[in-house]
């Protein structure tokens, strides 16, 4: 988490942000209109109840009259039943809106994560992403759905009550509502305090989520390095900071609501004092005073609710800003509109328009630098013929993986261009190229599920025979058949139930099941045992035949049959040729190979 600097967001309540959020609610417009109508009905009936009380006091209680009381009681009962139905309806509709909004935004977020480039994942911690898609989205769903409920009711009720108060007695209404301007000023003051505090809470929540994620994924490393105490101290720093900011936010909220209650009580007191005097002097009826007191007490209830909603909007704005920053993120690498029109995009490909890949790849004056300014390649040129196996050798950070990632369009050149079959690959779609690439990493990642499902990840249309054939070609079928459930064996999270070598064989089968035209092995044999390496080496010779292939290798014994070996240093090719040609040069490759050979002979002599 230390290398990630989170963006700073607006410091005031921003209506523009909420307008952008409401764009994602188009599927729930009818529900929102219905919700608004229900809350208008709720507010209207809440306004009628004190008037019914006034009528009861003035017409039945004070004069001791019972004529029409049954009809009055029936009307009162009907209003109560309608209100019960309204309450049940708004709870159901608001709940549906809340869950629906969360579902839609999470779906959009996950879709965006599929589209974003490698550069996004290079700089963004997993914990940050998880916090956006879980707690922040949940906060948005709750605030929008129930905030609309309370706001619609509160605003309608306040307006209605205000009108009724002025109709009942204009002078008394002015006196009672004199505290409202003071309340408005206090609300503006507290809004900034609460918003800033909650923004800090959300920011620290991201860091804590990231720390959790790193702590869990790196648990084995933590224990082997005896880092438990240091990790706990770092985590305590995060949680202590969040505790302090959360307390500050709670204090401001705790101060705000009592102030609203106090002002409401002052308003009610004013109504009682001046209204009581008016009753004594016969200016208003006793029923009017009771109604006035009821309305005065009720008037400040929606004020409190609106104050609470306002505070929640301030809190949720921090979530809204962060969710939008993900959902509306523009990928660094994307196809043009013309390319998408012809070839489709990553999620909606038009495979019928895809050309077959022969496999010629050419770098023309390619330069590349990462977003942090680090330049890796400068005016780099390379031509690879279809069907050739090209191995890349060099020190860590020399540019080997960058060359391969550029060829696969996981990154794009800062300058220059890359041609595939003589055509700039930017004029074809990302999905077209990526669907024709098989990639095997040094540390393979398997998804939770069965071996069969993991192999099929390489091609959604793979049949049972395709899966078994792919496993056989990489010598994985033998160990799979020895397992109790064979291809239905669960691999566990990250493939944890399989050995490193078994995971690598399954990932190898996954990479070739789609019969890719371009194949990449990124140090694929460096973390496995010698026996498994021999199996994979045998499979490589079969699988790479007639395919354009890149092999990034640490063990030079795995690349002696490559058509071309490129020795890369500081983003430049300092030596190139096949194995025998490079040995004759007696340069960098020769030294590297002979040193590894000596180390291998030394190890074998100790066995």
N, C-alpha and C positions, 0 to 999 in steps of 0.2 A: 504493500500500500504506500510505501514511502515515495515511490517515483511518480505517483499519480496526483496531479493537482486538479481538484474539482473546480469547475467553472463557478464564478460568482454570479448570482442572479439579482434581479431587481429588488430594491429594498422597500418598495411601497406596494400596496394592493394594486395589482395590474389587471385592469378589465380586459386588455388585449389577450392576456394568457387564458382567461376564462372563455373568451370568444373562440379561441383556437381549440380549447378542450370541448366546447359544445359542438364543434364540427363533427366530433366523433360520436355524437349522440343521435345522428340522423335516423338510425334504426328505431329510436324510441320516441320520436316526435308525437305519435298518437298517444302513447302512454303518458307523456309529459303533459299534453293538453288535457287528457282525462284526469290526471292527477291535479292539475290546476283547477279544473271544474269542480272536482270533489272537495278541494280545500276551500273554494269559494262558498260552496254549500255548507261546509262545516262552520266557516266563519259567520255566514248569514244566520244560521240557527243559533250560534253562540250569542250573537247580537240580539236576537229575538227574546231569549230567555229572561234577561232583566226587565224587558218591556212587559213580558207576561207577569213577572212578579209585581211590577208597578200596577198593572191592571187588577191583579188579585187583591192588592192592599187597598187601592182606591175604590174598587167596585164591590168587594166582598168583605174584607176584614174591617176596615174603618166604619162603613155604614151598617155592618152586621147583616148583609144581604146574601141570600143563597140562590136567588133566581139566576139561572144560566150557569151555575157552578159545574154541573155535570158536563155540559157542552165545553166549557173552558178546560176541564180536566181531561176530556177526550183529546182536545187539540194539543194539550201539553204532552200527553202520552204519545201521540203520533209523532210529534217533533223529536221526542226521545228515541223512538224506534228508528226514525230516519237518520238521526245522528249515530246510532249504533251501527247501522248499515254503512254509513259514510266512513266511520273509523275503520271498520273491517276492510272496506274497499281500498282506502288509501294505504293501509299497511301492506295489502297484497300487491298493489300496483308499484308502490315505492320499493318493495323488496325485489320485485322482478326487474325494475330499472337498475337497482344497485348491482345485482348479480350480472345482469346483461352488460352493463358498462364495463365491469371488471373483466368479463369474458372477452369482450370485443377489443379492449385496449391491450390485454395480454396477448391476444391472437395477433394484433398488429405489431406489438413489440417483438414477438417471436419471429414473425415474418421478416421484420426489419433485421433481426440478428442473422437470418439466413442470407440476407443480401449484402451485409456489411463486409468490407474488405479486411485482409489480414492486419492492416495498419490499425484498425479500430481495436482489435483484440491485443495487439502489441502494447497499447498504451492504456487500456481500460481494465481495471481489476474485475475479477469474476464477482466479488462481493458487491461491488457497485451495481452491476447489472442485476444481480439477484434482488437487491433492495428495491430497485426500480420496479421490477415485475411482481413483487410480493407486497410488501408493506405500503409502498407509495400508491400502487394501483388500488389496493384495498381502501386506503384513506380517501382516494378520489371518489370511488364508488359510493362510499358511505356519505361523504360530504355533499355530493351532487344530489343524490336521491332524497335523503332526509333533509338536506338543506333547502331543497325546493319545496318540500312539504311544509316545513316550518316557516319559510319566507312567504309563501303564498298565503298561508293562513294568517301570519302575523301582520303583513301589510294590509290585507283585506280587512282584518278585524280592527286594526287601528284606524283605518280610514272610516269604516262604518261607525265605530264607536265615537270617533271625533265628530262626525256629522250628527249623530243622535244627541250627543252632549250639547252641541250648539243649538239644536232644535229645541231641546228641553229647557235650557236656560243659557243664553249667550254669555252673560256676565260671569256666571259661575263656571262655565266651561273655560273661559280665558284665565280665571284665577287658578283653576285646577291644573291646567296644562302649561302653566308658566314655568314649570321645572324642565320642560322638554328641551329648550335651547341649551340649558346647562348640561343636560345629559348628552347632547350632540357634541359639545366641545370636549367633554371627558372621553367620549367614545373615540374621537379622532386622536387624542393623545395616547390612549391605550393601544390603539390599533398598531402603531409602529413598534411599540415595545413588545407586544405579543408576537407580531410577525417575525421580528428579528430573532427573538428567542427560539421560536419553533423552527426557523430556518437552520439555526445552529444545531437543534436536536436532530433534524433530518440528515444533516451533513455528517454528524457523528454516528448516526445509525448506519450509514453506508460504510463507514470505517469499521464499525464493530462487526457488521455482517461480513466484510472482507476478512477481518481477523479471524472470525469463526471459520470461514471457508479455508483460509490458509492453514489454520491450526488443525483442521480435520484432515485435509489432503496431505499435509506434511507431518502427520503424527509420527510416522516411523522415523523420519529424519530427526524430529525433535527429540525422540527418546535415545536414538543412537548418539546424538551430540550432547545429550544431557542438558537440553535447553528449556526444560519445563519451568524452572523458576523465572528465567529471563522473559519467557513468553507470557507468563502470568503477570509479571510487572508491567509489560507493555500493554496487555489487555486491560489491566486495572487503570492505567492512565486514560485509556479511551472511555471506559465506563465511568470513571470519576468525573471526567470532563462532561460527559453526557448527563450525569446526575446533577451537577451544578447548574447546567443550562436548563435542564428540565425543571428543577426547583424554581429557577428564576421565572420561567414561563408560567409555572403553576401559581407563583406568587402574584404575578400581574393579572392572571385570570381570576384568582381568588379575591383580589382587591376590586377588580372591575365589577363583578356581579353584586357584591354587597353595596357598592356605591349606587348601582342601578336600583337595588331594592330600597335603599334609604331614600333616594329621590322619589321613588314610587310611593313610599309611605308618607313623605311630605305632601305629595299631591293629594293623597287620600285624606290626610289631616286637614288640608286647606278646604277640601270639599265638605268635610264633616263640620268644620267651624262655621264657614260662611253659609253652607246649606242649612245647618241647624238654625242659624239666625233667621234665614229666609222662611223656614217652616213656622218659627215662633211669630213672625210678623205677617204670616199668611200670604207670602209671596209665591210659595210653591206648596204642593201637597206633600203629605208624608210619603206617599208612594213614589213621588218624583225624587225625593231625597234618597230613599232606599235604592232606587234604580241608579241614581247618580253615584252613590257610594259603590254600588256593584260595578258600574262601568269604570269608575276611577281605579278600583283595585284590579279589574280585568284589563284595563288599558295598558298597564305597565307590565303585565305578564307577557304579551307579545314583544314588548320592548326588550324584556330580559331574554326572550327566545331569539329575537333578532340580534341582540348583542352576542349571544352564544354562537349563533350561526356565523356572524361576522368574524368572531374569534376563530372558529373552525375553518372558515374560508382563508383566513390569514395563515393558519397552520397548514392547511392543505395546499396553499399556493406553492409552498416549497416543494411539495410532492408533485404538483402539476408541472412546475418548471422542469423538474428532473425527468419526469415521464416523457414530456414533450421533447426534451433534448435527445432522448433515445428514439422515440417513434418517428421524429422528423429529421433524424440524422441522415445526411446525404453520404452515400458510399463514395470512397475515394476512387474506386474503380467501378465504372458502370458503362453500359452500352448506350450508344446514341439512339435517338428516337427512330431513325431510319433502320438501324440494325434490329431493334426490337420489333419494328413493324414486319420485317422479313423473317427473322429467326426466332422471335419470341424472347421472353426473359427467363431468368433462372427458375421461376415458379410456374411459368406457362410457356414452355418451349414449343416451337413449331418444327418438330423434328423432320417433317416431310420436306423442309427446305434446306436441311443441313447437307453440306457437301462432305464427301468422304475425305478423311485425312490420309495423305500419302506418307508424310512424316519428314519432309525437308524443313529444316529450321535454320534461320539465319539472323544473326545480330548485326545491325548496320549502325555503326557509330553510336552505340548505346552508352549513355551515362545514367547513373542512378545514385540518389542520395535519400536517406531516410528523413522523416519529418523533423528530427532533431538536428538536422544539418550535416550528419555524418555521411561523407561521400564514399561510396564503395566501388563503383565502376566509373571509368572515365574514357570516353571514346573507344568502347570495347567492340571488337568485331570477331565474329565466329560463324562458321558455316558447317552445318551437320547434314549429312545426306540421309535420306530415308533408309531405315533399317539398320543404321549404325548404332553401335553401343559406345557411348562416350563416358569415360570415367574422369572424375574431377578429384584432384589430390591437392592438399595444401594445409597450412596451419589454420587453426581456429580463427575465424574472423577475416580470412583471406578473400572471401567473396564467393565461395563454392555454392552455398545454399542460395545466395542472392541470384546467381546466374540461373539456377534451376527454377527458382520461384518466379523470376521474370519470364522464363520460357513458358511456364505454366500459367502466366498472367495472374498470379496471386498478388504480384506487384506489377506496376507498369513503368517503363523507362521515363526518367526525367527528361532526357533528350534522346534523339535517335528513334529507331523503330525496330520491331522484330517481325520477321516474315515467316509464315508457315505455308509451305507449298507455294512460295512466291508471292503471297498476299499478306499485307499488313494485318496482323491478327485483331486489330481494333475494328476492322471492317466486318468481322464475324462476331458472333455472340459469345459471351462468357460460358454459357451453358453448353454450346457446341464444343468448345475447346475442353472444358472440364469433364465432359462426358466421355471424352476420348483419352483421358489420362488415368493411369493406374499409379498410385502413390503408396509406397511402404516406408513408414517412418522408423527411426531408431527405437523409439519407445511407442509401440502401437497402442491405440486406445480402442478397446472393445466396448460396445454398448451393452447395458443390462439386457439379458435375453438369452436365447439359445445360440449354439454355434451356427445352426442353419440360418437363423435370422441375421446374424452378424455377417455371414458370407453374402447373403442376399442384399445387404446394404449396398454392395457394389453394383447391383443391377436389380431394380425392383421387378423386372420381368423375368428374372432367372428361374428356370424350372428346377425340379429336383435333380434331374440328370445334369444340368449345368452346374449346380452346386457341388455335386459329388465329383464331377469331372475336374472342376477347378481345384478341389481338395486333393485329388489324386495327382494332378500336375505339379503340385508343390510339396508332395509327399506328406500331406497332413491327414489323408484318409486313414492311414494305418493307425495312428494314435487315436483318432476320433472313434474308430470302430472298436477300440479296446475299452472305451468309456461305457459305463453302465447304460446310459440313455443315448449314447452315440451322438447323432446330430441334434438331438433334442436336449443335450446337456446344457444346463444354465451356466453361463460364464461368470456371473456375478458382476458387481459394479466395477467397471474399468477392466473386466476380465480377471478379477482377483482370484477366481477359483482355478485358473490355468497357470501353468508355469510360463516363464518369460519366453521360452522357445516355442511352446504351444501357441501362445498369443501371437507370436510373430508369424507362425505358419498359417494361422487362421486369417490374419490381416493380409498375408500374401495371397491367399485364396480369394479373399474379398476384392483385392486389387485387380485380379485377372479375370474374374467371373464375367465382367462386361466386355472382355476381349478388346482392351484399349489399344490405340495406335501408338501412344507415347507412354513410356513406362519410366518411373523414377524410383530408385532405391536410395534412400537417404540414411547412410550408415546402418543399413538394415540388419547387418550381421555382427555389429560391434558389441552387442550386449547379450549374446547367446552363447551357449556352449559349443565346443568344437564339433560334436556329433551333429547337432542341429544345423550348424553352419554348413557342414558337408551336404546335408539334405537340401538346404536352400541353394547352395552353390550349384548342385546338380539340377535343381529346378530352374535356376536362373538361365542356365545354358539352353534349356528347352523353351522357356517362356519368352526370352528376349529375342529369339530368332525372328528375323524379318520385322522387328519393331524398332522404332527410334527410342533409344533408352539412355537415361542418365544414371550413373552410379556415383554417389558420393561415398568415398571409401576411406576408412582408417586402416583396415587390414588390407594391405596391398596384394595379398595372396588371392583375394576375391576378384581382382580386376586384370589379372595377367592376360586374359583372353579378350579384353576390350579392343575394339577397332581403333579407338583413339583414347589416349590418356593425356589429360590437360593438367599441367602443374600450375596452380594459381597462387599468386602472391600479390597482396595489396591491390586486388582487383585487376590484375594483368596476368596474361598467360606467359610464363617465363620459359616453359618447355612444353613440347607436344610431340606426339608420335605414339607408336605402339610400345608394348613392354620391352621388346628386344632393342628397338631403336633408342629408347631412353636409357637403357642400361649401357649401350655403347657410348652415349654422350658422357657418362660418368659425372653427371651434374647433381642437381638437387634430388631428383628421383632415384638415382643410383645410390646415393648416400642413405636416403630414407629406406629403400628396399633392403639394402645390405644390413642396415642396423636392425630392422625388424627380423630379418633372417637369422642374425646372430642371437637375438633375444629368444626366438623360437627354439633354436638349437640348444641354447642354455637351459631353457625350461624342460625340454625333452630329456636332456642329460641328467636332470635331477629326478626325473620320474623313475 
